């Protein structure tokens, strides 16, 4: 899996807990890499939206199943929780990410098109 960083936004000042911010980015990248097919690229991009900076981590995996979308940020939530699932993990990464982002005054969400990633 390759990582690609799109053009940065103009210089801005953001107020975050740097260690927690790195944990957020790490969680998002880990998920994107985990669900990307071999030889694909995960893209990190930023944009200015009013007084906010939007950071996007985009994969090109299968996308998020519709039946799982309402639970994606819940603790222990996994789209495939069977004993035979292909991807490991505890189902805590996105729940922790949401808590950290909201604690710093931000919002986290997702966009997903079936078969085209998230």
DSSP file (Angstrom, degrees, kcal/mol; ACC not computed):
  #  RESIDUE AA STRUCTURE BP1 BP2  ACC     N-H-->O    O-->H-N    N-H-->O    O-->H-N    TCO  KAPPA ALPHA  PHI   PSI    X-CA   Y-CA   Z-CA
    1    1 A X              0   0    0      0, 0.0     2,-0.3     0, 0.0    40,-0.2   0.000 360.0 360.0 360.0 132.7    0.0    0.0    0.0
    2    2 A X  E     -a   41   0A   0     38,-2.6    40,-3.0    31,-0.0     2,-0.4  -0.761 360.0-140.3-102.3 151.8    1.3    3.4   -0.9
    3    3 A X  E     -a   42   0A   0     -2,-0.3     2,-0.4    38,-0.2    40,-0.2  -0.925  16.7-170.6-110.3 138.8    0.5    6.7    0.8
    4    4 A X  E     -a   43   0A   0     38,-2.5    40,-3.2    -2,-0.4     2,-0.6  -0.994   9.6-155.8-130.0 134.7   -0.1    9.9   -1.1
    5    5 A X  E     -a   44   0A   0     -2,-0.4    40,-0.2    38,-0.2     3,-0.1  -0.949  15.3-146.7-112.3 120.3   -0.4   13.4    0.3
    6    6 A X        -     0   0    0     38,-2.8    38,-0.0    -2,-0.6     0, 0.0  -0.184  48.1 -54.9 -74.3 174.3   -2.3   15.9   -1.8
    7    7 A X        -     0   0    0      1,-0.1    39,-0.6    38,-0.1    -1,-0.2  -0.191  64.0-118.5 -50.7 134.1   -1.5   19.6   -1.9
    8    8 A X        -     0   0    0     -3,-0.1    -1,-0.1     1,-0.1     2,-0.1  -0.347  25.2-109.2 -73.6 158.4   -1.5   21.1    1.6
    9    9 A X        -     0   0    0      1,-0.2     3,-0.2    38,-0.1    -1,-0.1  -0.397  51.0 -77.9 -76.2 163.0   -3.8   23.9    2.6
   10   10 A X  S    S-     0   0    0      1,-0.2    -1,-0.2    -2,-0.1    37,-0.0  -0.208  71.9 -70.0 -56.5 157.1   -2.4   27.4    3.2
   11   11 A X        +     0   0    0     -3,-0.1     2,-0.3     1,-0.0    -1,-0.2  -0.269  68.1 167.4 -55.7 126.6   -0.6   27.8    6.5
   12   12 A X        -     0   0    0     -3,-0.2     2,-0.5     2,-0.0    -3,-0.0  -0.916  34.2-123.8-136.6 162.8   -3.1   27.8    9.3
   13   13 A X        -     0   0    0     -2,-0.3     2,-0.3     2,-0.0    -2,-0.0  -0.951  29.3-177.2-110.2 123.4   -2.9   27.5   13.1
   14   14 A X        -     0   0    0     -2,-0.5     2,-0.7     2,-0.0    38,-0.0  -0.906  21.9-136.5-119.4 151.0   -4.9   24.7   14.7
   15   15 A X        +     0   0    0     -2,-0.3     2,-0.3    89,-0.1    -2,-0.0  -0.899  45.8 136.0-110.2 106.3   -5.3   24.0   18.4
   16   16 A X        -     0   0    0     -2,-0.7     2,-0.8    89,-0.0     3,-0.1  -0.947  63.4-101.8-142.3 160.3   -5.0   20.3   19.1
   17   17 A X     >  -     0   0    0     -2,-0.3     4,-2.9     1,-0.2     5,-0.2  -0.810  38.3-148.4 -79.7 111.5   -3.4   17.9   21.6
   18   18 A X  H  > S+     0   0    0     -2,-0.8     4,-2.1     1,-0.2    -1,-0.2   0.848  91.9  48.5 -59.7 -38.7   -0.5   16.8   19.4
   19   19 A X  H  > S+     0   0    0      2,-0.2     4,-1.7     1,-0.2    -1,-0.2   0.924 115.4  44.0 -67.4 -42.7   -0.2   13.3   20.8
   20   20 A X  H  > S+     0   0    0      2,-0.2     4,-2.2     1,-0.2    -2,-0.2   0.864 111.0  55.3 -69.5 -35.4   -3.9   12.7   20.5
   21   21 A X  H  X S+     0   0    0     -4,-2.9     4,-2.4     1,-0.2    -1,-0.2   0.918 107.5  49.1 -62.5 -43.0   -4.0   14.2   17.0
   22   22 A X  H  X S+     0   0    0     -4,-2.1     4,-2.5    -5,-0.2    -1,-0.2   0.867 109.0  53.3 -64.1 -35.7   -1.3   11.7   16.0
   23   23 A X  H  X S+     0   0    0     -4,-1.7     4,-2.5     2,-0.2    -2,-0.2   0.899 108.7  50.0 -64.8 -40.5   -3.3    8.9   17.5
   24   24 A X  H  X S+     0   0    0     -4,-2.2     4,-2.4     2,-0.2    -2,-0.2   0.953 113.0  44.8 -60.9 -51.8   -6.3   10.0   15.4
   25   25 A X  H  X S+     0   0    0     -4,-2.4     4,-2.7     1,-0.2     5,-0.2   0.901 112.9  52.2 -62.0 -41.1   -4.3   10.1   12.2
   26   26 A X  H  X S+     0   0    0     -4,-2.5     4,-2.6    -5,-0.2    -1,-0.2   0.916 109.9  48.5 -60.8 -44.6   -2.7    6.8   13.0
   27   27 A X  H  X S+     0   0    0     -4,-2.5     4,-2.2     2,-0.2    -2,-0.2   0.917 113.5  46.7 -62.2 -44.3   -6.1    5.1   13.6
   28   28 A X  H  X S+     0   0    0     -4,-2.4     4,-2.3     2,-0.2    -2,-0.2   0.914 114.9  45.8 -66.5 -42.4   -7.5    6.5   10.3
   29   29 A X  H  X S+     0   0    0     -4,-2.7     4,-2.8    -5,-0.2     5,-0.3   0.907 110.3  54.4 -66.2 -40.8   -4.5    5.5    8.3
   30   30 A X  H  X S+     0   0    0     -4,-2.6     4,-2.6    -5,-0.2    -2,-0.2   0.929 111.2  44.7 -59.0 -46.6   -4.4    2.1    9.9
   31   31 A X  H  X S+     0   0    0     -4,-2.2     4,-2.0     2,-0.2    -1,-0.2   0.928 113.2  50.3 -63.4 -45.2   -8.0    1.4    8.9
   32   32 A X  H  < S+     0   0    0     -4,-2.3    28,-0.2     1,-0.2     4,-0.2   0.907 114.3  44.3 -61.6 -42.0   -7.5    2.7    5.4
   33   33 A X  H >< S+     0   0    0     -4,-2.8     3,-1.3     1,-0.2    -1,-0.2   0.921 110.8  54.7 -67.7 -43.7   -4.5    0.6    4.9
   34   34 A X  H 3< S+     0   0    0     -4,-2.6    -2,-0.2    -5,-0.3    -1,-0.2   0.860 114.1  40.4 -58.3 -37.6   -6.1   -2.5    6.4
   35   35 A X  T 3< S+     0   0    0     -4,-2.0    27,-0.5    -5,-0.1     2,-0.4   0.271  94.6 101.0-100.4  11.5   -9.1   -2.3    4.0
   36   36 A X  S <  S-     0   0    0     -3,-1.3    25,-0.1    -4,-0.2     3,-0.1  -0.759  74.6-116.0 -95.0 142.2   -7.2   -1.4    0.9
   37   37 A X    >   -     0   0    0     -2,-0.4     3,-1.3    23,-0.3    23,-0.1  -0.329  47.3 -80.1 -67.4 158.0   -6.4   -3.9   -1.8
   38   38 A X  T 3  S+     0   0    0      1,-0.2    -1,-0.1   -37,-0.1     3,-0.1  -0.223 115.9  20.8 -55.2 147.3   -2.7   -4.8   -2.5
   39   39 A X  T 3  S+     0   0    0      1,-0.2    -1,-0.2    -3,-0.1     2,-0.1   0.632  98.2 125.0  67.5  16.7   -0.9   -2.3   -4.7
   40   40 A X    <   -     0   0    0     -3,-1.3   -38,-2.6    -7,-0.1     2,-0.4  -0.441  56.5-120.6 -98.6 177.0   -3.4    0.5   -4.0
   41   41 A X  E     -a    2   0A   0    -40,-0.2     2,-0.5    -2,-0.1   -38,-0.2  -0.966   8.1-152.0-122.7 134.0   -2.9    4.0   -2.6
   42   42 A X  E     -a    3   0A   0    -40,-3.0   -38,-2.5    -2,-0.4     2,-0.4  -0.912  22.8-149.6 -99.6 129.5   -4.3    5.6    0.5
   43   43 A X  E     -aB   4  58A   0     15,-2.4    15,-3.0    -2,-0.5     2,-0.5  -0.854  11.4-162.5-109.2 135.1   -4.6    9.4    0.0
   44   44 A X  E     +aB   5  57A   0    -40,-3.2   -38,-2.8    -2,-0.4     2,-0.3  -0.963  21.9 168.0-111.3 126.7   -4.4   12.1    2.7
   45   45 A X  E     - B   0  56A   0     11,-2.5    11,-3.1    -2,-0.5     2,-0.3  -0.955  18.7-157.7-138.4 158.0   -5.8   15.4    1.8
   46   46 A X  E     + B   0  55A   0    -39,-0.6     2,-0.3    -2,-0.3     9,-0.2  -0.953  11.3 175.4-132.4 152.5   -6.7   18.7    3.5
   47   47 A X  E     - B   0  54A   0      7,-1.8     7,-3.4    -2,-0.3     2,-0.5  -0.988  30.7-116.3-152.3 154.8   -9.0   21.5    2.7
   48   48 A X  E     - B   0  53A   0     -2,-0.3     2,-0.4     5,-0.2     5,-0.2  -0.810  27.9-179.5 -92.1 131.6  -10.2   24.7    4.3
   49   49 A X  E >   - B   0  52A   0      3,-3.1     3,-2.0    -2,-0.5     2,-0.3  -0.887  62.5 -58.9-134.6 102.6  -14.0   24.8    5.0
   50   50 A X  T 3  S-     0   0    0     -2,-0.4    -1,-0.0     1,-0.3     0, 0.0  -0.481 121.0 -18.6  57.9-119.7  -15.0   28.1    6.6
   51   51 A X  T 3  S+     0   0    0     -2,-0.3     2,-0.3    -3,-0.1    -1,-0.3   0.175 125.3  85.6 -99.7  18.2  -13.0   28.3    9.8
   52   52 A X  E <   -B   49   0A   0     -3,-2.0    -3,-3.1   -38,-0.0     2,-0.5  -0.847  68.2-136.1-120.5 153.9  -12.2   24.6    9.9
   53   53 A X  E     -B   48   0A   0     -2,-0.3     2,-0.5    -5,-0.2    -5,-0.2  -0.939  19.8-151.9-104.7 127.4   -9.5   22.4    8.3
   54   54 A X  E     -B   47   0A   0     -7,-3.4    -7,-1.8    -2,-0.5     2,-0.5  -0.882   7.3-165.1-101.5 127.0  -10.9   19.1    6.9
   55   55 A X  E     -B   46   0A   0     -2,-0.5     2,-0.4    -9,-0.2    -9,-0.2  -0.958   8.3-167.9-111.6 124.1   -8.5   16.2    6.9
   56   56 A X  E     -B   45   0A   0    -11,-3.1   -11,-2.5    -2,-0.5     2,-0.5  -0.933  14.2-167.5-117.0 135.6   -9.5   13.3    4.7
   57   57 A X  E     -B   44   0A   0     -2,-0.4     2,-0.5   -13,-0.2   -13,-0.2  -0.983  19.6-169.5-118.5 115.6   -8.0    9.8    4.6
   58   58 A X  E     -B   43   0A   0    -15,-3.0   -15,-2.4    -2,-0.5     2,-0.2  -0.914   8.8-176.7-117.7 127.5   -9.3    8.0    1.5
   59   59 A X        -     0   0    0     -2,-0.5    59,-0.2   -17,-0.2   -17,-0.1  -0.650  26.1-138.1-110.4 173.6   -8.9    4.3    0.7
   60   60 A X        +     0   0    0    -28,-0.2   -23,-0.3    -2,-0.2    57,-0.2  -0.182  61.0 120.9-124.1  38.8   -9.9    2.4   -2.4
   61   61 A X  S    S-     0   0    0     55,-0.1    56,-0.7   -25,-0.1   -25,-0.2   0.187  84.7 -68.6 -82.5-154.7  -11.3   -0.7   -0.7
   62   62 A X  S    S-     0   0    0    -27,-0.5    53,-2.8     1,-0.2    54,-0.3   0.553  73.1-125.1 -78.6  -8.4  -14.8   -2.2   -0.8
   63   63 A X        -     0   0    0     51,-0.2     2,-0.5   -28,-0.2    -1,-0.2  -0.273  38.8 -54.3  86.6 179.3  -16.4    0.7    1.1
   64   64 A X        -     0   0    0     53,-0.3     5,-0.1    -3,-0.1    50,-0.1  -0.852  57.7-115.7-101.0 122.5  -18.5    0.5    4.2
   65   65 A X    >>  -     0   0    0     -2,-0.5     3,-1.7     1,-0.1     4,-1.0  -0.269  20.4-126.1 -57.1 140.0  -21.5   -1.8    4.1
   66   66 A X  G >4 S+     0   0    0      1,-0.3     3,-0.5     2,-0.2     4,-0.4   0.860 109.0  56.9 -55.9 -38.9  -24.8    0.0    4.4
   67   67 A X  G 34 S+     0   0    0      1,-0.2    -1,-0.3     2,-0.1    -2,-0.1   0.641 110.2  45.5 -70.5 -12.4  -26.0   -2.1    7.3
   68   68 A X  G X> S+     0   0    0     -3,-1.7     3,-1.8     1,-0.1     4,-0.6   0.618  86.5  89.4-101.5 -17.1  -22.8   -1.2    9.3
   69   69 A X  G X< S+     0   0    0     -4,-1.0     3,-0.8    -3,-0.5     4,-0.3   0.814  83.0  55.0 -57.1 -37.6  -22.7    2.5    8.7
   70   70 A X  G 34 S+     0   0    0     -4,-0.4    -1,-0.3     1,-0.2     3,-0.1   0.688 115.8  39.6 -71.5 -16.2  -24.9    3.5   11.7
   71   71 A X  G X4 S+     0   0    0     -3,-1.8     3,-2.3     1,-0.1    -1,-0.2   0.386  79.6 109.5-110.0   1.5  -22.5    1.6   14.1
   72   72 A X  T << S+     0   0    0     -3,-0.8    22,-0.2    -4,-0.6    -1,-0.1   0.772  84.0  41.8 -58.5 -31.2  -19.1    2.4   12.6
   73   73 A X  T 3  S+     0   0    0     -4,-0.3    -1,-0.3    -3,-0.1     2,-0.2   0.286  92.5 108.6 -99.5  11.2  -18.0    4.7   15.5
   74   74 A X  S X  S-     0   0    0     -3,-2.3     3,-1.6     1,-0.1    21,-0.3  -0.575  81.0 -92.0 -86.0 151.2  -19.4    2.5   18.3
   75   75 A X  T 3  S+     0   0    0      1,-0.3    17,-0.2    -2,-0.2     3,-0.1  -0.340 107.5   5.6 -61.4 139.2  -17.1    0.5   20.6
   76   76 A X  T 3  S+     0   0    0     15,-1.2     2,-0.4     1,-0.2    -1,-0.3   0.583  91.2 150.5  63.8  14.2  -16.3   -3.0   19.4
   77   77 A X    <   +     0   0    0     -3,-1.6     2,-0.4    14,-1.0    -1,-0.2  -0.621  15.3 168.7 -79.7 131.8  -18.1   -2.5   16.2
   78   78 A X        -     0   0    0     -2,-0.4     3,-0.3    -3,-0.1    11,-0.0  -0.993  37.8-140.3-142.2 135.5  -16.8   -4.5   13.2
   79   79 A X  S    S+     0   0    0     -2,-0.4     2,-0.5     1,-0.3    -1,-0.1   0.880 105.1  32.0 -62.2 -36.6  -18.4   -5.0    9.9
   80   80 A X        +     0   0    0      1,-0.1    -1,-0.3     7,-0.1     7,-0.1  -0.903  66.9 162.3-122.2 100.7  -17.3   -8.6    9.9
   81   81 A X        +     0   0    0     -2,-0.5    -1,-0.1    -3,-0.3    -2,-0.1   0.209  35.1 123.2-102.6  15.1  -17.3   -9.9   13.5
   82   82 A X  S >  S-     0   0    0      1,-0.1     3,-1.3     2,-0.0    -2,-0.1  -0.260  75.7-112.8 -72.7 163.7  -17.3  -13.6   12.6
   83   83 A X  T 3  S+     0   0    0      1,-0.3    -1,-0.1    -2,-0.0    -3,-0.0   0.664 116.9  52.0 -67.9 -16.3  -14.6  -16.0   13.7
   84   84 A X  T 3  S+     0   0    0      0, 0.0    -1,-0.3     0, 0.0    -3,-0.0   0.206  77.6 141.7-106.3  15.1  -13.4  -16.3   10.1
   85   85 A X    <   -     0   0    0     -3,-1.3    -4,-0.0     1,-0.1     0, 0.0  -0.214  48.7-140.5 -61.6 149.1  -13.0  -12.6    9.3
   86   86 A X  S    S+     0   0    0      2,-0.1     2,-0.4     1,-0.0    -1,-0.1   0.814  81.6  61.8 -80.1 -32.5  -10.1  -11.6    7.2
   87   87 A X  S    S-     0   0    0     -7,-0.1    -7,-0.1     1,-0.0    -2,-0.1  -0.815  73.2-145.4-103.6 134.4   -9.1   -8.4    9.0
   88   88 A X        +     0   0    0     -2,-0.4     2,-0.2   -54,-0.0     3,-0.1  -0.184  39.6 109.9 -83.5-177.9   -8.0   -8.3   12.6
   89   89 A X        -     0   0    0      1,-0.1    -2,-0.0     2,-0.0   -11,-0.0  -0.497  63.9-107.7 129.9 162.9   -8.7   -5.6   15.1
   90   90 A X        -     0   0    0     -2,-0.2    -1,-0.1   -13,-0.0   -12,-0.0   0.612  47.6-117.9 -97.9 -15.3  -10.6   -4.9   18.3
   91   91 A X  S    S+     0   0    0    -15,-0.1   -15,-1.2    -3,-0.1   -14,-1.0   0.705  89.9 102.1  82.0  19.7  -13.3   -2.6   16.9
   92   92 A X     >  +     0   0    0    -17,-0.2     4,-2.8   -16,-0.2     5,-0.3   0.656  51.3  84.0-106.4 -20.8  -12.1    0.3   19.1
   93   93 A X  H  > S+     0   0    0      1,-0.2     4,-2.3     2,-0.2   -66,-0.1   0.888  96.5  39.0 -55.5 -49.0  -10.0    2.4   16.8
   94   94 A X  H  > S+     0   0    0      2,-0.2     4,-2.4     1,-0.2    -1,-0.2   0.818 114.6  54.3 -75.2 -29.1  -12.8    4.5   15.3
   95   95 A X  H  > S+     0   0    0    -21,-0.3     4,-2.1     2,-0.2    -2,-0.2   0.925 112.3  44.4 -66.2 -43.9  -14.7    4.8   18.6
   96   96 A X  H  X S+     0   0    0     -4,-2.8     4,-2.6     2,-0.2     5,-0.2   0.918 111.7  54.0 -64.3 -43.5  -11.5    6.2   20.2
   97   97 A X  H  X S+     0   0    0     -4,-2.3     4,-2.8    -5,-0.3     5,-0.2   0.929 108.3  49.0 -56.9 -47.3  -10.9    8.4   17.2
   98   98 A X  H  X S+     0   0    0     -4,-2.4     4,-2.7     1,-0.2     5,-0.3   0.934 111.5  49.2 -59.5 -46.8  -14.5    9.9   17.5
   99   99 A X  H  X S+     0   0    0     -4,-2.1     4,-2.1     1,-0.2    -1,-0.2   0.922 114.0  45.6 -59.4 -45.0  -14.0   10.5   21.3
  100  100 A X  H  X S+     0   0    0     -4,-2.6     4,-1.3     2,-0.2    -2,-0.2   0.923 113.7  48.3 -66.0 -44.8  -10.6   12.2   20.7
  101  101 A X  H  <>S+     0   0    0     -4,-2.8     5,-2.7    -5,-0.2     3,-0.5   0.941 114.4  45.3 -61.6 -47.9  -11.8   14.4   17.8
  102  102 A X  H ><5S+     0   0    0     -4,-2.7     3,-1.7     1,-0.2    -1,-0.2   0.861 107.4  58.4 -66.4 -34.8  -15.0   15.5   19.6
  103  103 A X  H 3<5S+     0   0    0     -4,-2.1    -1,-0.2    -5,-0.3    -2,-0.2   0.818 106.7  49.2 -63.1 -29.7  -13.0   16.2   22.8
  104  104 A X  T 3<5S-     0   0    0     -4,-1.3    -1,-0.3    -3,-0.5    -2,-0.2   0.280 126.9-100.9 -93.1  10.2  -10.9   18.7   20.8
  105  105 A X  T < 5S+     0   0    0     -3,-1.7    -3,-0.2     1,-0.2    -2,-0.1   0.628  84.3 116.8  85.8  13.7  -14.0   20.4   19.3
  106  106 A X      < -     0   0    0     -5,-2.7     2,-0.3    -6,-0.2    -1,-0.2  -0.360  55.8-127.3-104.1-174.1  -13.9   18.6   16.0
  107  107 A X        -     0   0    0     -2,-0.1     2,-0.4    -3,-0.1    -9,-0.0  -0.969  13.5-159.8-132.7 148.5  -16.2   16.3   14.0
  108  108 A X        +     0   0    0     -2,-0.3     2,-0.3   -10,-0.0   -10,-0.0  -0.985  25.0 139.5-129.6 143.3  -15.5   13.0   12.4
  109  109 A X        -     0   0    0     -2,-0.4     2,-0.3     2,-0.0    -2,-0.0  -0.855  30.9-128.3-158.5-168.0  -17.5   11.3    9.7
  110  110 A X        -     0   0    0     -2,-0.3     2,-0.4   -54,-0.0    -2,-0.0  -0.990   3.8-152.6-153.6 159.2  -17.2    9.3    6.5
  111  111 A X        +     0   0    0      7,-0.7     2,-0.4    -2,-0.3   -48,-0.0  -0.989  24.1 178.0-128.8 139.0  -18.3    9.0    2.9
  112  112 A X        -     0   0    0     -2,-0.4     2,-0.5   -49,-0.1     6,-0.2  -0.984  20.1-165.6-149.2 133.3  -18.4    5.7    1.2
  113  113 A X    >   -     0   0    0      4,-1.5     3,-2.9    -2,-0.4     4,-0.4  -0.981  41.9-105.5-114.8 122.8  -19.4    4.4   -2.2
  114  114 A X  T 3  S+     0   0    0     -2,-0.5   -51,-0.2     1,-0.3   -52,-0.1  -0.192 104.6   7.0 -50.7 128.8  -19.8    0.6   -2.4
  115  115 A X  T 3  S+     0   0    0    -53,-2.8    -1,-0.3     1,-0.1   -52,-0.2   0.400 120.2  76.1  80.4  -2.0  -16.9   -0.9   -4.2
  116  116 A X  S <  S-     0   0    0     -3,-2.9   -54,-0.2     1,-0.4    -2,-0.2   0.277  95.9-112.8-125.8  10.1  -15.0    2.4   -4.4
  117  117 A X              0   0    0    -56,-0.7    -4,-1.5    -4,-0.4    -1,-0.4  -0.396 360.0 360.0  96.2-171.2  -13.6    2.9   -0.9
  118  118 A X              0   0    0    -59,-0.2    -7,-0.7    -6,-0.2   -61,-0.2   0.269 360.0 360.0-142.7 360.0  -14.3    5.3    2.0
